[in-house]
């Protein structure tokens, strides 16, 4: 059974969050908004626990789990209350594979993972928090090492999503400012490429599904003003794709392949250090 919330209910909660942001009083005295262009640039890292599972009906077909690490960068532009932000992460790691491919016995092996996440946001900042819309791209490469009579396999995924989200500040001290953040997205373009020694490279269109993320951003204040820390949990699901008949040297084979229904979960924490800019932290 899927553990994803209905996208409509998540959207309603985000609208409620936006209403709270624009009606809540500021937690502390704010400086006057300056109608001039400001910018900040930050670099850092991200570590997460990665969990990917494929299933059909009530049966789990396989799972990949393990720690992943990434380097991260962010550039933010601010003009008055309006802002634009670009986030990018690149990294990967070695996960444990437990299951089977679409044919062959079950086995355990290693799976090498590579991830590239990027997002461009446009938003509005108020003393109590912010709201934004965004365009996100998620790229993922998995290389599953073979074992026994099972050959290695490589698959590459790409999702492009429209996102909407918000952040609500809940507490502030001399050293840190704490907020709650939520974001939900839906893909408008999904792509998967399957590489196999038994047939030609084959493209699939993974089924669509909701992406969502909840986080607790901590922005440094005073002496910690250049640092931000963000624990988070994010999840994405895919419906089963349509079957495709692969070719071997251009000749159709007598079977079809498909991407099973899948769920991707990530629990992590990111750290950014602001090294440049002429604007105060948001």
C-alpha positions in Angstrom: 0.0 0.0 0.0 1.3 3.4 -0.9 2.2 5.7 2.0 2.0 8.9 0.0 -0.6 11.5 1.0 -3.0 12.8 -1.6 -1.5 15.6 -3.5 -4.6 17.7 -3.1 -4.4 17.5 0.7 -0.7 18.5 0.6 -1.6 21.5 -1.6 -4.3 22.6 0.8 -1.8 22.4 3.7 0.6 24.6 1.8 -2.0 27.2 1.2 -2.7 27.2 4.9 1.0 27.6 5.5 1.1 30.6 3.1 -1.8 32.2 4.9 -0.1 31.8 8.3 3.1 33.3 6.9 1.4 36.5 5.7 -0.8 37.0 8.8 1.7 36.0 11.6 3.4 38.9 13.4 7.2 39.0 13.1 9.2 37.1 15.7 11.6 40.0 16.2 12.2 43.5 14.9 13.0 43.5 11.2 15.1 45.9 9.3 13.4 48.0 6.6 13.0 46.2 3.3 15.5 47.7 0.8 14.3 47.9 -2.8 17.7 47.2 -4.3 19.2 44.0 -5.7 21.1 41.8 -3.1 22.7 38.5 -3.5 24.3 35.6 -1.5 26.3 32.6 -2.6 26.8 29.5 -0.5 28.5 26.1 -0.7 28.3 23.0 1.5 27.3 19.4 1.6 24.5 16.9 2.1 24.4 13.4 3.6 21.3 11.2 3.4 20.0 7.7 3.9 18.7 6.4 0.6 15.9 3.9 0.3 14.5 2.7 -3.1 11.9 0.0 -3.4 10.0 -1.5 -6.4 6.8 -3.4 -5.9 4.0 -5.0 -7.8 0.6 -5.3 -6.1 1.5 -6.2 -2.5 4.8 -7.9 -3.4 8.1 -6.1 -3.0 10.4 -6.9 -5.9 13.6 -5.3 -4.7 15.2 -2.7 -2.4 18.3 -0.5 -2.5 19.4 1.1 0.7 22.6 2.9 1.8 24.2 6.3 2.7 24.8 8.9 0.0 26.8 12.1 0.1 26.8 15.2 -2.1 28.3 18.6 -2.5 25.9 21.5 -2.6 25.8 25.1 -3.8 23.2 27.9 -3.7 22.9 31.3 -5.3 20.1 33.6 -4.1 18.9 37.0 -5.5 16.7 39.3 -3.5 14.9 42.5 -4.5 12.5 43.8 -1.9 10.3 41.0 -0.8 10.8 39.0 -4.1 13.6 36.5 -4.4 15.0 34.0 -6.9 17.1 31.0 -5.8 19.1 28.3 -7.5 20.1 25.1 -5.7 22.3 22.3 -7.0 23.7 19.0 -5.5 25.9 16.3 -7.0 27.1 13.2 -5.3 26.4 9.5 -4.8 27.5 6.4 -2.9 27.4 2.6 -2.6 24.0 1.1 -1.7 23.1 -2.5 -0.9 20.9 -4.2 -3.5 18.5 -7.0 -2.4 16.0 -8.5 -4.9 16.0 -9.5 -8.5 15.8 -8.0 -12.0 12.8 -8.7 -14.2 14.2 -12.1 -14.9 16.5 -14.3 -12.9 16.8 -15.4 -9.3 16.9 -13.2 -6.3 20.3 -12.1 -5.2 22.2 -9.6 -3.1 24.8 -7.2 -4.5 26.2 -3.7 -4.5 24.6 -0.8 -6.4 26.6 2.3 -7.3 24.4 5.4 -7.1 24.9 8.9 -8.7 22.5 11.7 -8.0 22.2 15.3 -9.4 19.4 17.5 -8.0 18.8 21.1 -9.1 15.9 23.5 -8.5 15.2 27.1 -9.5 12.7 29.0 -7.3 10.8 32.2 -7.5 9.3 33.4 -4.2 8.1 36.1 -1.9 9.7 36.7 1.5 7.9 38.1 4.6 9.1 38.5 8.2 7.1 35.3 9.1 8.4 33.2 6.3 8.2 32.7 2.5 6.3 31.0 -0.3 7.6 29.9 -3.7 7.1 28.1 -6.9 9.9 26.2 -8.6 11.2 24.1 -11.4 13.1 21.0 -10.3 15.2 18.4 -12.1 16.3 15.1 -10.5 18.8 12.8 -12.2 19.7 9.4 -10.9 22.0 6.7 -12.2 22.1 3.2 -10.7 24.6 0.6 -11.6 23.8 -2.8 -10.1 26.7 -5.3 -10.0 25.8 -8.8 -11.2 26.2 -12.0 -9.2 26.2 -15.7 -10.1 24.4 -16.1 -13.4 23.0 -12.6 -13.2 24.6 -9.9 -15.4 25.2 -6.3 -14.2 22.6 -3.7 -15.1 22.6 0.1 -15.5 19.6 2.4 -15.5 19.4 6.2 -15.7 16.4 8.3 -14.6 15.4 11.9 -15.0 12.4 13.7 -13.6 11.4 17.3 -14.2 8.9 18.6 -11.7 6.8 21.7 -11.0 7.0 22.5 -7.2 5.2 24.8 -4.8 6.3 25.3 -1.2 6.6 27.5 1.8 8.5 28.2 5.0 7.1 29.4 8.4 9.4 30.7 11.1 8.6 29.3 14.5 11.3 30.5 16.9 14.3 32.7 17.1 17.2 33.2 19.5 20.5 35.1 19.6 22.3 32.2 17.8 19.7 30.5 15.6 16.4 31.0 13.8 14.2 27.9 13.4 11.5 27.3 10.7 9.2 24.6 9.3 9.3 24.1 5.6 7.2 22.0 3.2 7.2 21.4 -0.6 5.3 19.3 -3.0 5.9 18.6 -6.7 4.5 16.8 -9.7 6.5 15.6 -12.7 5.7 16.9 -16.2 8.5 15.0 -17.9 9.9 11.6 -16.8 12.6 9.6 -18.6 14.4 6.3 -18.0 17.1 4.6 -20.0 17.9 0.9 -19.5 21.3 -0.5 -20.6 21.7 -4.3 -20.8 24.1 -6.8 -22.5 21.1 -8.7 -23.8 19.3 -6.0 -25.8 19.8 -2.6 -27.3 19.6 0.5 -25.1 15.9 1.0 -24.3 13.9 4.1 -23.2 10.9 3.9 -20.8 8.5 6.5 -19.5 8.1 6.0 -15.7 4.6 6.5 -14.3 4.0 9.9 -12.6 3.8 10.3 -8.9 3.9 12.9 -6.1 7.2 14.3 -4.7 7.1 15.9 -1.3 9.6 17.2 1.3 9.4 18.4 4.8 12.3 20.1 6.6 13.4 22.1 9.7 15.7 24.9 8.4 18.0 26.4 11.0 19.5 29.8 10.0 22.5 31.1 12.0 22.3 34.4 13.7 25.0 36.7 15.0 28.4 34.9 15.0 26.7 31.9 13.2 25.1 34.1 10.5 27.0 32.5 7.7 25.8 29.0 8.4 22.5 27.2 7.8 21.5 23.6 8.6 18.5 21.7 7.3 17.4 18.3 8.4 14.8 16.9 6.0 12.8 14.0 4.7 11.7 13.7 1.1 9.8 11.1 -0.8 8.9 10.4 -4.4 6.7 7.7 -5.9 6.2 6.3 -9.5 3.4 4.4 -10.9 4.2 1.4 -13.1 5.3 2.4 -16.6 3.9 1.0 -19.8 5.7 -2.0 -21.3 8.2 -1.7 -24.1 9.5 -4.4 -26.4 13.3 -4.1 -26.6 15.3 -4.7 -29.7 18.5 -6.7 -30.2 20.6 -5.3 -33.1 17.4 -3.6 -34.3 15.3 -6.8 -34.2 12.3 -6.8 -31.8 12.6 -9.5 -29.1 9.7 -11.7 -27.9 9.2 -10.1 -24.5 8.6 -6.7 -23.0 10.2 -4.7 -20.1 8.7 -2.1 -17.8 9.5 0.0 -14.7 7.6 -1.4 -11.7 5.8 0.9 -9.3 8.4 2.4 -7.1 9.0 4.6 -4.0 12.1 6.6 -3.2 12.7 7.8 0.4 15.6 10.0 1.7 16.3 11.1 5.2 19.1 13.6 5.4 20.7 16.8 6.6 22.3 19.6 4.6 24.8 22.3 5.6 25.6 25.5 3.8 28.2 28.1 4.4 27.6 31.6 3.0 30.9 32.8 1.5 29.8 35.9 -0.5 27.1 38.4 -1.1 25.8 41.8 0.0 22.4 40.7 1.4 21.6 39.5 4.9 20.4 35.9 5.4 16.7 35.4 4.5 
